[in-house]
Amino acid sequence: MKFSKDHEWVTVEGGVATIGISEHAQSQLGDVVFVDLPKIGRQVKANENVATVESVKAASDVYVPVSGEVVAVNEELSGDPALVNRAPESDGWFMKVKLSNESELSALMDKAAYDKFVG
């Protein structure tokens, strides 16, 4: 698992990245009440704002850390946005993106570097 400075995580399998927000990010947001996800088929560029998370504290933008095409979104989040709080780095994923430039992954942090980044 890799992490961005914007607090998204990425795992890659077969050229497809699964993306969500980190445990740290969900703890900062508080109780998530709504998640707005991108449309399947959308072309996205690294660091582009593609989703929104609303919590009892605030609304926050979600940035995609890699470029490509959105090939799936987590439909469970529309009926159960609190899944982001319960399992942010597993079942609470946001989207899957078919990578167009795998070299962008090298700009992301590993878990140890991310933990140091968030202090």
MMTF fields as JSON, N, C-alpha, C and O atoms, coordinates in Angstrom:
{
  "mmtfVersion": "1.0.0",
  "mmtfProducer": "UNKNOWN",
  "numBonds": 475,
  "numAtoms": 476,
  "numGroups": 119,
  "numChains": 1,
  "numModels": 1,
  "chainsPerModel": [1],
  "groupsPerChain": [119],
  "chainIdList": ["A"],
  "bondAtomList": [4, 2, 8, 6, 12, 10, 16, 14, 20, 18, 24, 22, 28, 26, 32, 30, 36, 34, 40, 38, 44, 42, 48, 46, 52, 50, 56, 54, 60, 58, 64, 62, 68, 66, 72, 70, 76, 74, 80, 78, 84, 82, 88, 86, 92, 90, 96, 94, 100, 98, 104, 102, 108, 106, 112, 110, 116, 114, 120, 118, 124, 122, 128, 126, 132, 130, 136, 134, 140, 138, 144, 142, 148, 146, 152, 150, 156, 154, 160, 158, 164, 162, 168, 166, 172, 170, 176, 174, 180, 178, 184, 182, 188, 186, 192, 190, 196, 194, 200, 198, 204, 202, 208, 206, 212, 210, 216, 214, 220, 218, 224, 222, 228, 226, 232, 230, 236, 234, 240, 238, 244, 242, 248, 246, 252, 250, 256, 254, 260, 258, 264, 262, 268, 266, 272, 270, 276, 274, 280, 278, 284, 282, 288, 286, 292, 290, 296, 294, 300, 298, 304, 302, 308, 306, 312, 310, 316, 314, 320, 318, 324, 322, 328, 326, 332, 330, 336, 334, 340, 338, 344, 342, 348, 346, 352, 350, 356, 354, 360, 358, 364, 362, 368, 366, 372, 370, 376, 374, 380, 378, 384, 382, 388, 386, 392, 390, 396, 394, 400, 398, 404, 402, 408, 406, 412, 410, 416, 414, 420, 418, 424, 422, 428, 426, 432, 430, 436, 434, 440, 438, 444, 442, 448, 446, 452, 450, 456, 454, 460, 458, 464, 462, 468, 466, 472, 470],
  "bondOrderList": [1, 1, 1, 1, 1, 1, 1, 1, 1, 1, 1, 1, 1, 1, 1, 1, 1, 1, 1, 1, 1, 1, 1, 1, 1, 1, 1, 1, 1, 1, 1, 1, 1, 1, 1, 1, 1, 1, 1, 1, 1, 1, 1, 1, 1, 1, 1, 1, 1, 1, 1, 1, 1, 1, 1, 1, 1, 1, 1, 1, 1, 1, 1, 1, 1, 1, 1, 1, 1, 1, 1, 1, 1, 1, 1, 1, 1, 1, 1, 1, 1, 1, 1, 1, 1, 1, 1, 1, 1, 1, 1, 1, 1, 1, 1, 1, 1, 1, 1, 1, 1, 1, 1, 1, 1, 1, 1, 1, 1, 1, 1, 1, 1, 1, 1, 1, 1, 1],
  "groupList": [{"groupName": "MET", "atomNameList": ["N", "CA", "C", "O"], "elementList": ["N", "C", "C", "O"], "formalChargeList": [0, 0, 0, 0], "bondAtomList": [1, 0, 2, 1, 3, 2], "bondOrderList": [1, 1, 2], "singleLetterCode": "M", "chemCompType": "L-PEPTIDE LINKING"}, {"groupName": "LYS", "atomNameList": ["N", "CA", "C", "O"], "elementList": ["N", "C", "C", "O"], "formalChargeList": [0, 0, 0, 0], "bondAtomList": [1, 0, 2, 1, 3, 2], "bondOrderList": [1, 1, 2], "singleLetterCode": "K", "chemCompType": "L-PEPTIDE LINKING"}, {"groupName": "PHE", "atomNameList": ["N", "CA", "C", "O"], "elementList": ["N", "C", "C", "O"], "formalChargeList": [0, 0, 0, 0], "bondAtomList": [1, 0, 2, 1, 3, 2], "bondOrderList": [1, 1, 2], "singleLetterCode": "F", "chemCompType": "L-PEPTIDE LINKING"}, {"groupName": "SER", "atomNameList": ["N", "CA", "C", "O"], "elementList": ["N", "C", "C", "O"], "formalChargeList": [0, 0, 0, 0], "bondAtomList": [1, 0, 2, 1, 3, 2], "bondOrderList": [1, 1, 2], "singleLetterCode": "S", "chemCompType": "L-PEPTIDE LINKING"}, {"groupName": "ASP", "atomNameList": ["N", "CA", "C", "O"], "elementList": ["N", "C", "C", "O"], "formalChargeList": [0, 0, 0, 0], "bondAtomList": [1, 0, 2, 1, 3, 2], "bondOrderList": [1, 1, 2], "singleLetterCode": "D", "chemCompType": "L-PEPTIDE LINKING"}, {"groupName": "HIS", "atomNameList": ["N", "CA", "C", "O"], "elementList": ["N", "C", "C", "O"], "formalChargeList": [0, 0, 0, 0], "bondAtomList": [1, 0, 2, 1, 3, 2], "bondOrderList": [1, 1, 2], "singleLetterCode": "H", "chemCompType": "L-PEPTIDE LINKING"}, {"groupName": "GLU", "atomNameList": ["N", "CA", "C", "O"], "elementList": ["N", "C", "C", "O"], "formalChargeList": [0, 0, 0, 0], "bondAtomList": [1, 0, 2, 1, 3, 2], "bondOrderList": [1, 1, 2], "singleLetterCode": "E", "chemCompType": "L-PEPTIDE LINKING"}, {"groupName": "TRP", "atomNameList": ["N", "CA", "C", "O"], "elementList": ["N", "C", "C", "O"], "formalChargeList": [0, 0, 0, 0], "bondAtomList": [1, 0, 2, 1, 3, 2], "bondOrderList": [1, 1, 2], "singleLetterCode": "W", "chemCompType": "L-PEPTIDE LINKING"}, {"groupName": "VAL", "atomNameList": ["N", "CA", "C", "O"], "elementList": ["N", "C", "C", "O"], "formalChargeList": [0, 0, 0, 0], "bondAtomList": [1, 0, 2, 1, 3, 2], "bondOrderList": [1, 1, 2], "singleLetterCode": "V", "chemCompType": "L-PEPTIDE LINKING"}, {"groupName": "THR", "atomNameList": ["N", "CA", "C", "O"], "elementList": ["N", "C", "C", "O"], "formalChargeList": [0, 0, 0, 0], "bondAtomList": [1, 0, 2, 1, 3, 2], "bondOrderList": [1, 1, 2], "singleLetterCode": "T", "chemCompType": "L-PEPTIDE LINKING"}, {"groupName": "GLY", "atomNameList": ["N", "CA", "C", "O"], "elementList": ["N", "C", "C", "O"], "formalChargeList": [0, 0, 0, 0], "bondAtomList": [1, 0, 2, 1, 3, 2], "bondOrderList": [1, 1, 2], "singleLetterCode": "G", "chemCompType": "PEPTIDE LINKING"}, {"groupName": "ALA", "atomNameList": ["N", "CA", "C", "O"], "elementList": ["N", "C", "C", "O"], "formalChargeList": [0, 0, 0, 0], "bondAtomList": [1, 0, 2, 1, 3, 2], "bondOrderList": [1, 1, 2], "singleLetterCode": "A", "chemCompType": "L-PEPTIDE LINKING"}, {"groupName": "ILE", "atomNameList": ["N", "CA", "C", "O"], "elementList": ["N", "C", "C", "O"], "formalChargeList": [0, 0, 0, 0], "bondAtomList": [1, 0, 2, 1, 3, 2], "bondOrderList": [1, 1, 2], "singleLetterCode": "I", "chemCompType": "L-PEPTIDE LINKING"}, {"groupName": "GLN", "atomNameList": ["N", "CA", "C", "O"], "elementList": ["N", "C", "C", "O"], "formalChargeList": [0, 0, 0, 0], "bondAtomList": [1, 0, 2, 1, 3, 2], "bondOrderList": [1, 1, 2], "singleLetterCode": "Q", "chemCompType": "L-PEPTIDE LINKING"}, {"groupName": "LEU", "atomNameList": ["N", "CA", "C", "O"], "elementList": ["N", "C", "C", "O"], "formalChargeList": [0, 0, 0, 0], "bondAtomList": [1, 0, 2, 1, 3, 2], "bondOrderList": [1, 1, 2], "singleLetterCode": "L", "chemCompType": "L-PEPTIDE LINKING"}, {"groupName": "PRO", "atomNameList": ["N", "CA", "C", "O"], "elementList": ["N", "C", "C", "O"], "formalChargeList": [0, 0, 0, 0], "bondAtomList": [1, 0, 2, 1, 3, 2], "bondOrderList": [1, 1, 2], "singleLetterCode": "P", "chemCompType": "L-PEPTIDE LINKING"}, {"groupName": "ARG", "atomNameList": ["N", "CA", "C", "O"], "elementList": ["N", "C", "C", "O"], "formalChargeList": [0, 0, 0, 0], "bondAtomList": [1, 0, 2, 1, 3, 2], "bondOrderList": [1, 1, 2], "singleLetterCode": "R", "chemCompType": "L-PEPTIDE LINKING"}, {"groupName": "ASN", "atomNameList": ["N", "CA", "C", "O"], "elementList": ["N", "C", "C", "O"], "formalChargeList": [0, 0, 0, 0], "bondAtomList": [1, 0, 2, 1, 3, 2], "bondOrderList": [1, 1, 2], "singleLetterCode": "N", "chemCompType": "L-PEPTIDE LINKING"}, {"groupName": "TYR", "atomNameList": ["N", "CA", "C", "O"], "elementList": ["N", "C", "C", "O"], "formalChargeList": [0, 0, 0, 0], "bondAtomList": [1, 0, 2, 1, 3, 2], "bondOrderList": [1, 1, 2], "singleLetterCode": "Y", "chemCompType": "L-PEPTIDE LINKING"}],
  "groupTypeList": [0, 1, 2, 3, 1, 4, 5, 6, 7, 8, 9, 8, 6, 10, 10, 8, 11, 9, 12, 10, 12, 3, 6, 5, 11, 13, 3, 13, 14, 10, 4, 8, 8, 2, 8, 4, 14, 15, 1, 12, 10, 16, 13, 8, 1, 11, 17, 6, 17, 8, 11, 9, 8, 6, 3, 8, 1, 11, 11, 3, 4, 8, 18, 8, 15, 8, 3, 10, 6, 8, 8, 11, 8, 17, 6, 6, 14, 3, 10, 4, 15, 11, 14, 8, 17, 16, 11, 15, 6, 3, 4, 10, 7, 2, 0, 1, 8, 1, 14, 3, 17, 6, 3, 6, 14, 3, 11, 14, 0, 4, 1, 11, 11, 18, 4, 1, 2, 8, 10],
  "groupIdList": [1, 2, 3, 4, 5, 6, 7, 8, 9, 10, 11, 12, 13, 14, 15, 16, 17, 18, 19, 20, 21, 22, 23, 24, 25, 26, 27, 28, 29, 30, 31, 32, 33, 34, 35, 36, 37, 38, 39, 40, 41, 42, 43, 44, 45, 46, 47, 48, 49, 50, 51, 52, 53, 54, 55, 56, 57, 58, 59, 60, 61, 62, 63, 64, 65, 66, 67, 68, 69, 70, 71, 72, 73, 74, 75, 76, 77, 78, 79, 80, 81, 82, 83, 84, 85, 86, 87, 88, 89, 90, 91, 92, 93, 94, 95, 96, 97, 98, 99, 100, 101, 102, 103, 104, 105, 106, 107, 108, 109, 110, 111, 112, 113, 114, 115, 116, 117, 118, 119],
  "secStructList": [7, 3, 3, 7, 6, 6, 1, 3, 3, 3, 3, 3, 3, 6, 6, 3, 3, 3, 3, 3, 3, 7, 2, 2, 2, 2, 2, 2, 2, 7, 1, 3, 3, 3, 3, 3, 7, 7, 7, 6, 6, 7, 3, 3, 7, 6, 6, 3, 3, 3, 3, 3, 3, 3, 3, 1, 1, 7, 3, 3, 3, 3, 3, 3, 1, 1, 7, 3, 3, 3, 3, 3, 3, 7, 6, 2, 2, 2, 2, 7, 6, 6, 2, 2, 2, 2, 7, 6, 6, 6, 6, 6, 7, 7, 3, 3, 3, 3, 3, 1, 7, 4, 4, 4, 4, 4, 4, 1, 5, 7, 2, 2, 2, 2, 2, 2, 2, 2, 7],
  "xCoordList": [0.843, 0.0, 0.887, 1.854, 0.536, 1.257, 0.306, -0.915, 0.896, 0.11, 0.543, 1.711, -0.443, -0.137, -0.066, -0.503, 0.481, 0.522, -0.877, -1.097, -1.819, -3.21, -4.018, -5.233, -3.344, -3.937, -4.82, -5.748, -4.523, -5.167, -4.198, -2.98, -4.76, -3.931, -4.219, -5.273, -3.248, -3.341, -2.779, -1.705, -3.5, -2.935, -3.124, -4.088, -2.218, -2.286, -2.263, -1.451, -3.177, -3.225, -3.613, -4.672, -2.767, -3.064, -3.259, -4.083, -2.506, -2.608, -3.789, -4.041, -4.524, -5.675, -5.391, -5.077, -5.51, -5.274, -6.591, -7.578, -6.599, -7.721, -7.318, -6.202, -8.239, -7.909, -8.929, -10.132, -8.44, -9.306, -8.596, -7.527, -9.194, -8.528, -7.934, -8.405, -6.901, -6.15, -6.893, -7.838, -6.441, -6.965, -6.81, -7.714, -5.669, -5.421, -6.472, -7.023, -6.751, -7.71, -9.102, -9.78, -9.533, -10.887, -10.976, -12.026, -9.897, -9.942, -10.017, -10.612, -9.418, -9.487, -10.87, -11.324, -11.537, -12.862, -13.951, -14.862, -13.859, -14.963, -15.988, -15.662, -17.221, -18.241, -18.584, -19.071, -18.323, -18.612, -20.107, -20.668, -20.745, -22.19, -22.548, -23.689, -21.598, -21.885, -20.574, -19.567, -20.606, -19.445, -19.924, -20.824, -19.33, -19.634, -18.485, -17.346, -18.788, -17.757, -17.783, -18.811, -16.66, -16.636, -17.437, -17.759, -17.748, -18.464, -17.49, -16.332, -17.984, -17.196, -16.959, -17.87, -15.726, -15.367, -14.655, -14.082, -14.689, -14.035, -12.519, -11.937, -11.9, -10.448, -9.981, -10.474, -9.031, -8.55, -7.042, -6.337, -6.566, -5.134, -4.659, -5.403, -3.425, -2.855, -3.028, -2.812, -3.421, -3.621, -4.869, -5.031, -5.759, -7.005, -8.049, -8.115, -8.858, -9.959, -11.07, -11.642, -11.377, -12.345, -13.52, -14.485, -13.456, -14.529, -14.611, -13.717, -15.703, -15.9, -16.382, -17.202, -15.862, -16.309, -16.895, -16.255, -18.114, -18.717, -18.832, -19.284, -18.406, -18.506, -19.265, -19.669, -19.456, -20.137, -19.303, -19.833, -18.004, -17.118, -17.006, -17.01, -16.906, -16.625, -16.754, -16.905, -16.692, -16.596, -15.149, -14.523, -14.616, -13.228, -13.129, -13.863, -12.211, -11.96, -11.08, -10.245, -11.285, -10.454, -9.728, -10.352, -8.404, -7.574, -7.111, -6.717, -7.158, -6.683, -5.162, -4.668, -4.414, -2.951, -2.321, -1.115, -3.108, -2.575, -3.516, -4.706, -2.982, -3.771, -4.33, -3.759, -5.472, -6.054, -7.547, -8.08, -8.235, -9.681, -10.356, -9.949, -11.384, -12.153, -12.929, -13.761, -12.641, -13.288, -14.287, -15.061, -14.275, -15.251, -15.297, -14.311, -16.459, -16.59, -17.251, -17.939, -17.042, -17.584, -19.022, -19.267, -19.965, -21.385, -21.882, -22.867, -21.232, -21.657, -21.599, -22.338, -20.72, -20.567, -21.789, -22.024, -22.573, -23.758, -24.809, -25.502, -24.94, -25.907, -25.339, -26.084, -24.016, -23.364, -22.046, -20.969, -22.132, -20.897, -20.011, -18.805, -20.59, -19.788, -18.822, -17.956, -18.958, -17.993, -16.59, -15.607, -16.492, -15.2, -14.573, -13.36, -15.385, -14.873, -14.502, -13.493, -15.311, -15.087, -13.926, -13.197, -13.74, -12.709, -12.092, -12.2, -11.436, -10.946, -9.915, -9.841, -9.125, -8.036, -8.333, -7.414, -9.624, -10.004, -11.383, -11.462, -12.463, -13.798, -14.307, -15.244, -13.704, -14.141, -13.434, -13.343, -12.932, -12.27, -13.256, -14.469, -12.727, -13.562, -13.713, -14.827, -12.596, -12.641, -11.498, -10.499, -11.67, -10.599, -10.278, -11.17, -8.975, -8.514, -7.554, -6.559, -7.857, -6.927, -5.788, -5.991, -4.594, -3.444, -3.049, -3.005, -2.764, -2.224, -0.737, -0.059, -0.223, 1.194, 1.676, 1.651, 2.105, 2.494, 3.676, 3.872, 4.467, 5.613, 5.184, 5.99, 3.922, 3.439, 3.433, 3.472, 3.384, 3.374, 4.651, 4.642, 5.747, 7.027, 7.049, 7.903, 6.117, 6.064, 5.33, 5.307, 4.733, 3.94, 4.811, 5.881, 4.336, 5.091, 4.688, 3.547, 5.647, 5.279, 4.698, 4.682, 4.229, 3.555, 4.461, 4.013, 5.721, 6.637, 6.841, 6.834, 7.021, 7.221, 5.946, 6.008, 4.791, 3.523, 3.302, 2.895, 3.569, 3.414, 4.303, 3.896, 5.502, 6.405, 5.855, 5.949, 5.277, 4.711, 3.578, 3.507, 2.694, 1.549, 1.92, 1.165, 3.11, 3.644, 2.885, 3.25],
  "yCoordList": [-1.179, 0.0, 1.239, 1.331, 2.192, 3.463, 4.588, 4.436, 5.717, 6.839, 8.138, 8.324, 9.046, 10.376, 11.374, 11.082, 12.543, 13.606, 14.164, 14.842, 13.878, 14.31, 13.281, 13.417, 12.252, 11.241, 10.215, 9.67, 9.951, 8.839, 7.653, 7.83, 6.451, 5.257, 4.603, 4.811, 3.799, 3.121, 1.71, 1.515, 0.738, -0.587, -0.9, -0.443, -1.669, -1.961, -3.461, -4.181, -3.926, -5.332, -5.397, -4.905, -5.994, -6.151, -4.843, -4.763, -3.804, -2.525, -1.678, -0.63, -2.12, -1.366, -0.95, -1.782, 0.354, 0.896, 1.005, 1.522, 0.518, 0.736, 1.891, 1.923, 2.85, 4.097, 4.394, 4.214, 4.847, 5.273, 6.323, 6.801, 6.687, 7.642, 6.893, 5.822, 7.477, 6.799, 6.79, 7.55, 5.92, 5.886, 7.262, 7.74, 7.882, 9.215, 10.21, 10.985, 10.187, 11.127, 10.92, 11.887, 9.67, 9.448, 9.862, 10.322, 9.705, 10.103, 11.62, 12.134, 12.333, 13.793, 14.299, 15.343, 13.545, 13.954, 13.78, 14.602, 12.734, 12.395, 11.559, 10.941, 11.533, 10.669, 11.09, 12.197, 10.192, 10.463, 10.251, 9.218, 11.247, 11.179, 11.108, 10.79, 11.399, 11.368, 11.27, 11.869, 10.5, 10.393, 10.57, 9.858, 11.511, 11.76, 11.185, 11.639, 10.189, 9.477, 9.857, 10.312, 9.676, 9.984, 8.956, 7.877, 9.307, 8.397, 7.38, 7.692, 6.168, 5.139, 5.581, 6.059, 5.414, 5.809, 7.156, 7.516, 7.9, 9.217, 9.053, 8.201, 9.876, 9.943, 10.903, 12.026, 10.464, 11.309, 11.484, 10.629, 12.608, 12.893, 12.924, 13.319, 12.507, 12.488, 13.84, 14.892, 13.779, 14.954, 15.764, 16.887, 15.199, 15.871, 15.588, 14.482, 16.589, 16.422, 15.63, 16.104, 14.434, 13.587, 13.158, 12.59, 13.418, 12.984, 13.932, 14.745, 13.807, 14.634, 13.748, 12.85, 14.015, 13.325, 14.372, 15.379, 14.123, 15.034, 14.321, 13.179, 15.035, 14.485, 15.471, 16.538, 15.11, 16.034, 17.289, 18.307, 17.23, 18.375, 19.276, 20.5, 18.675, 19.461, 18.605, 17.386, 19.253, 18.553, 18.641, 19.695, 17.539, 17.503, 16.915, 15.992, 17.459, 16.936, 15.697, 15.564, 14.796, 13.602, 13.694, 13.871, 13.57, 13.681, 12.302, 11.483, 12.049, 10.767, 10.857, 11.762, 9.931, 10.028, 9.514, 9.664, 8.914, 8.351, 8.672, 8.911, 8.675, 8.96, 7.677, 6.597, 7.828, 6.687, 6.834, 7.944, 5.681, 5.669, 5.024, 3.951, 5.676, 5.097, 3.9, 4.051, 2.715, 1.502, 0.92, 0.027, 1.422, 0.976, 1.993, 2.673, 2.088, 2.887, 2.006, 1.042, 2.334, 1.526, 1.964, 2.905, 1.262, 1.62, 1.477, 2.116, 0.664, 0.48, 1.784, 1.959, 2.706, 3.961, 4.864, 5.69, 4.729, 5.59, 5.238, 6.127, 3.969, 3.554, 3.491, 3.499, 3.428, 3.268, 4.056, 3.46, 5.411, 6.194, 5.984, 6.221, 5.547, 5.298, 4.139, 3.922, 3.392, 2.338, 2.928, 2.248, 4.177, 4.861, 4.944, 4.799, 5.174, 5.249, 3.87, 3.718, 2.879, 1.539, 0.814, 0.087, 1.0, 0.243, 1.108, 0.776, 2.232, 3.164, 2.574, 2.976, 1.631, 1.106, -0.299, -1.049, -0.664, -1.959, -1.827, -1.361, -2.218, -2.199, -0.798, -0.65, 0.221, 1.59, 2.266, 3.493, 1.474, 2.05, 2.907, 2.741, 3.827, 4.762, 4.376, 4.333, 4.096, 3.874, 2.99, 2.817, 2.433, 1.686, 2.406, 2.773, 2.599, 3.336, 2.464, 1.977, 2.264, 1.563, 2.52, 3.564, 2.159, 3.058, 3.356, 2.462, 4.63, 5.01, 5.335, 5.445, 5.491, 5.821, 5.252, 5.942, 4.012, 3.348, 4.019, 3.832, 4.797, 5.452, 6.471, 6.844, 6.925, 7.872, 7.25, 7.967, 5.935, 5.254, 5.521, 5.503, 5.767, 5.976, 7.276, 7.453, 8.185, 9.448, 9.306, 10.238, 8.136, 7.941, 7.366, 6.812, 7.506, 7.053, 5.633, 5.216, 4.901, 3.625, 3.912, 5.061, 2.877, 3.047, 3.735, 4.622, 3.327, 3.914, 5.409, 6.211, 5.774, 7.183, 7.987, 9.122, 7.384, 8.09, 8.301, 9.382, 7.275, 7.404, 8.523, 9.277, 8.629, 9.706, 11.06, 12.053, 11.087, 12.317, 12.865, 14.07, 11.987, 12.456, 12.612, 13.17, 12.102, 12.314, 11.647, 11.761],
  "zCoordList": [0.0, 0.0, 0.0, 0.756, -0.866, -0.957, -0.554, -0.593, -0.168, 0.321, -0.345, -0.687, -0.523, -1.054, 0.091, 1.205, -0.181, 0.824, 1.093, 2.097, 0.193, 0.386, 1.171, 1.311, 1.683, 2.566, 1.862, 2.46, 0.576, -0.101, -0.095, -0.058, -0.131, -0.266, -1.606, -2.207, -2.064, -3.35, -3.217, -2.647, -3.738, -3.954, -5.433, -6.046, -6.003, -7.433, -7.658, -7.077, -8.521, -8.902, -10.373, -10.764, -11.172, -12.597, -13.333, -14.244, -12.95, -13.647, -13.229, -13.823, -12.206, -11.708, -10.26, -9.408, -10.006, -8.663, -7.906, -8.431, -6.682, -5.777, -4.879, -4.361, -4.692, -4.01, -2.924, -3.118, -1.786, -0.692, 0.13, -0.249, 1.267, 2.15, 3.333, 3.716, 3.894, 4.955, 6.289, 6.505, 7.161, 8.529, 9.18, 9.865, 8.961, 9.517, 9.008, 9.79, 7.697, 7.113, 7.691, 8.038, 7.797, 8.314, 9.781, 10.227, 10.53, 11.942, 12.074, 13.021, 11.128, 11.132, 10.718, 11.185, 9.832, 9.348, 10.397, 10.494, 11.166, 12.063, 11.313, 10.3, 11.798, 11.213, 9.789, 9.559, 8.831, 7.423, 7.176, 7.544, 6.545, 6.304, 4.822, 4.487, 3.92, 2.486, 1.719, 2.098, 0.626, -0.253, -1.685, -2.133, -2.402, -3.811, -4.634, -4.524, -5.454, -6.207, -7.684, -8.186, -8.388, -9.833, -10.631, -10.133, -11.862, -12.757, -13.35, -13.63, -13.53, -14.206, -15.651, -16.327, -16.107, -17.456, -17.51, -18.538, -16.412, -16.374, -16.451, -15.78, -17.274, -17.339, -16.255, -16.162, -15.435, -14.336, -14.449, -14.986, -13.934, -13.923, -12.479, -11.581, -12.26, -10.913, -10.241, -10.842, -8.988, -8.13, -8.476, -7.998, -9.31, -9.653, -8.574, -8.037, -8.263, -7.319, -8.019, -9.001, -7.521, -8.212, -7.344, -7.855, -6.045, -5.155, -3.969, -3.735, -3.23, -2.044, -0.903, -1.098, 0.283, 1.488, 2.424, 2.724, 2.879, 3.846, 5.179, 5.267, 6.215, 7.562, 8.429, 7.966, 9.681, 10.59, 10.819, 11.261, 10.524, 10.731, 9.504, 9.634, 8.297, 7.098, 5.844, 5.926, 4.685, 3.407, 2.951, 3.062, 2.439, 2.005, 0.613, 0.26, -0.176, -1.511, -1.428, -0.532, -2.38, -2.493, -3.83, -4.876, -3.785, -4.981, -5.411, -4.58, -6.702, -7.209, -7.367, -8.04, -6.755, -6.801, -8.09, -8.285, -8.969, -10.212, -11.369, -11.163, -12.572, -13.769, -14.365, -14.216, -15.049, -15.735, -15.901, -15.902, -16.044, -16.253, -15.053, -14.608, -14.532, -13.431, -13.995, -14.89, -13.457, -13.957, -12.957, -13.304, -11.711, -10.711, -9.58, -9.298, -8.936, -7.717, -6.668, -7.004, -5.405, -4.313, -4.038, -3.284, -4.666, -4.534, -3.102, -2.732, -2.297, -0.898, -0.117, 0.851, -0.532, 0.204, 0.083, 0.965, -0.986, -1.119, -0.074, 0.421, 0.27, 1.275, 2.677, 3.657, 2.775, 4.066, 4.09, 4.12, 4.076, 4.047, 5.275, 5.211, 6.384, 7.597, 7.42, 8.267, 6.329, 6.021, 5.911, 6.204, 5.497, 5.422, 6.817, 6.961, 7.825, 9.203, 9.739, 10.428, 9.427, 9.975, 9.326, 10.001, 8.015, 7.288, 6.186, 5.005, 6.572, 5.541, 4.589, 3.428, 5.068, 4.222, 3.725, 3.393, 3.67, 3.086, 2.424, 1.287, 3.096, 2.493, 2.165, 1.38, 2.753, 2.509, 1.348, 1.306, 0.402, -0.784, -1.568, -1.444, -2.377, -3.13, -4.596, -5.117, -5.263, -6.712, -7.17, -6.472, -8.361, -9.007, -10.315, -11.08, -10.551, -11.727, -12.517, -11.979, -13.813, -14.698, -15.005, -15.626, -14.567, -14.665, -16.11, -16.955, -16.372, -17.681, -17.591, -18.613, -16.349, -16.178, -14.836, -13.816, -14.849, -13.605, -12.919, -11.718, -13.651, -13.025, -11.962, -11.11, -12.002, -10.996, -9.595, -8.595, -9.527, -8.228, -7.446, -6.215, -8.151, -7.472, -6.669, -5.801, -6.953, -6.214, -4.879, -4.076, -4.649, -3.427, -2.312, -2.567, -1.07, 0.106, 0.511, 0.311, 1.082, 1.685, 3.083, 3.523, 3.769, 5.058, 6.089, 6.815, 6.15, 7.129, 6.873, 7.807, 5.608, 5.265, 5.539, 6.011, 5.236, 5.489, 6.987, 7.412, 7.775, 9.232, 9.765, 10.649, 9.234, 9.641, 9.18, 9.901, 7.963, 7.392, 8.262, 8.501, 8.735, 9.542, 11.015, 11.811, 11.356, 12.683, 13.767, 14.937]
}
